[in-house]
Amino acid sequence: MDSIRQFENALAARVFPDGHGEAIAFWKGRVALYAILKALGIKPGDEVILPAYTCVVVPNAIIYCGAKPVYVDINPRTWTLDTGRIEAHITPHTRAIIAQNTFGLSADLDLVVDIAAKHHLHVVEDCAHGLGGTYKGRPNGSTGSASFVSFQWNKTITTGLGGMAFASSETTVRLLRDLQDQAASVPRRVQAQLRAQQVAHSLLSKPRMYWAIMQSYRSLSRLGLAVGSSSAIETESPSLPPDYFRQICSVQSKLGLRAIEDLSRQLTHRIAVARQYRQCLLSLGVEPCYEPDNASHSYLRFPLLVSDRRAFMSAAQRRGIEIGDWLNSPLHPVQSNLERWGYVPGSAPIAERTAARMVNLPTHSRTDGNVLRRNIAFLRENVGLIRERQDSGGS
Ligand SMILES: Cc1ncc(COP(=O)(O)O)c(C=O)c1O
């Protein structure tokens, strides 16, 4: 069996421990989503519901199928789909609902599934952030008609770039396999670049070097010298980029096979780091992010609402503290002309308020005892910039 099939089988066993589904790998998570939408028959004129707090590549995949993204505001505590608002957006053209894990937390899936069943819609779980988390004890990704994960640099396990679709219906699996066969293979030059970047990443990515590395990676990607996760086309307008629909390559699957062996340890580490951040915030009189009873958070990152993001990020950069600023827009990272993706500014006020104030702290394996102490000291020094209520309700 080749490494791609082995990688698919290893992940299918995580998402479907009872063996009732399959995994089909693609070049990126967004490509897996595009293939899922195609396999589910999404076509021009259809509408797909999604949270108004996501990455722009998600509505892109919908638009590339000729369909229309329909944005629903988010729950102010979980930052996932507000299930109470979904039905108001359903029309005779609606075909599917995308339920996203945000920073590692699942949406309230049973409510989404009930609404979908009532209106004969598909549920697609966007688990780009949520591999390893659970909802009511079920692994993220195992409930919907289909789901996908991402293996991009900053994800739970990484293959540099990469994605995997999951489905349990035989028909959907067969259609996804056909689409996988039809996708273009990754040119050797790009495979070599990806391998070199992976080596550089593992050697250089020390938390103290975060800001310098981010800047050089972005500059190299802009110059076409690095395989970046998003091309300029994807963030400028929703038009299908030329090399979008690609297969996964063996460089990615070999890395993935190695990474997956360490998944449980990685998750335990992330959750332990998140506990420490929570304790720190509580000791500072800040109520940390909400953890609902029905889901286990996989804490891809630790979300934090601040009152002045620019000031908080500048302070972090000065001190060499790794702080992420995603999701910093309803359609991250796009800051203007969101109408191009069918988003009407002002239509999802909770998402907009959240996007304006959200930062995130690292939980990955390089967040060791020393890094954690520095990050916690930084939180203490900057408590004046941290919002006391870690939910996006109110003003
Ligand atoms: C919520 C969400 N969905 C989907 C994706 C797409 O994943 P990928 O970068 O592997 O295409 C991302 C990217 O980070 C994301 O944040």
The ligand as an ORCA input file, in Angstrom:
! r2SCAN-3c Opt
* xyz 0 1
  C     -11.752     27.571      9.210
  C     -10.888     27.102      8.088
  N     -11.407     26.299      7.147
  C     -10.666     25.854      6.118
  C      -9.341     26.184      5.984
  C      -8.555     25.670      4.790
  O      -7.477     24.841      5.115
  P      -6.211     24.756      4.129
  O      -5.313     25.903      4.438
  O      -5.593     23.428      4.415
  O      -6.737     24.829      2.734
  C      -8.754     27.018      6.937
  C      -7.328     27.385      6.821
  O      -6.633     27.580      7.753
  C      -9.546     27.497      8.018
  O      -9.027     28.315      8.961
*
